[in-house]
Amino acid sequence: MQTSNRTILSVGELNAEVNLLLGRGFPLLWVEGEISNLVRPSSGHLYFTLKDSKSQIRSAMFRNRNMKLSIKPENGMKVLVRGRVGLYEPRGEYQFIAEHMEDAGVGQLQKQFEALKQKLSAAGLFDEKYKKELPEYPKRIAIITSPTGAAIKDILNVLQRRSPQTPVLIYPVAVQGVASKTEIETAIRRADMEKKCDLIILARGGGSIEDLWSFNEENVAKAIYNADTPIISGVGHEIDFTIADFVADLRAPTPSAAAELATSDRDHLLTETIQTRLWLEQTISRSLKQKRQDLDWLESRLLLQKPANKIQQQVQRLDELDNRLQSLLVKTLDKKQLQLDSLTSRLQSNLPQRKISEQYQKLSHINAKLNQVIKSGLQNRQSTFQINMAKLDAISPLKTLERGYSITKDKQSGSLITSVKQAQSNQSILIKLKDGELNATVDQ
């Protein structure tokens, strides 16, 4: 209401405006706190207070939201709540409208998620340049998911509707729990190594962050990154994001959407095939018509050219060339025969046997001369040897002994005794004569 330049609001209008401002000013956000004053009326809604050591805020969570909770809220429980800020207009009370709630431990999971996301992003696992192109018409599709979940049913229904001719190969795995991350990693590596499929769909239905955590593990991310086969990630609902979504070659908001992205619609392909067939038929028909016209034109030109006359002329030309070739061959053979006769005559005048006989006589003469030189050399060396032997014999100590001389040695040391000064009383000595040795002792 407006009177005399004044805008007057009712309390309800004021609260409505404040509620509108709060809704616009605060987007969807997360709040961490402790539950107190929890009330569960028959309507199924939840009313509670979120508090910390300093403040508190009234909160509400309506039935359509709290029915999907994976936890049971209790007083004193520390939780992480996602929602919007609003105003309860009838009482003008500021409140928090919760849409999702997790145990506060899930907040720690969110921190782990962000830390791993930042690490892998820095390592380049999310880079678009590493994304592989999906085959337009996959020959076979591998599906890695739980064999009993809703995701596999949704995927198979979509594939049967859109592309029933495409075979699938299911790699069953656990999609949550302690062993699930290892099973998922092993299935990805196995499907990639076997090369039976040219496209992989990694899928799981929706759930809480704890339920989807297997797809936030580093080993799963690296298995996706290292795979040569293109991978579509269809994990959770549209609002859910996992590490696998960022690493995969394509992210689908749901498992069903992943199946749609993996295949082309059968009806669409059939329409395209029919259109392509019609286009080909028209194109081939036009081409045949044009080729037939070209053939008729060439045939008319050929008749004008009188090919029979051309052939006769070429036959005559061939006969002329044949006669010239025969004449040339005769002349060439005659010339070569003359050259052969000349070479034969020269060879007869230089028979190899004569040359060999002359060389053999020279060799015999040289051999005889060589034998004479060797024989003469041996005789000279024998004479020289005999002279040297006589000289050696003349100066030999044995010759001296034959003339009556002797050689005296110390028996122990074997050293020669050439002077009486070298001898001592009672010394054992050895006296060598021409025909033997004497053992003796020095008396004085």
Order of alpha helices (4+ residues) and beta strands (2+ residues): beta-beta-alpha-beta-beta-beta-alpha-beta-beta-alpha-beta-alpha-beta-alpha-beta-alpha-beta-alpha-beta-alpha-alpha-alpha-alpha-alpha-beta-beta-beta
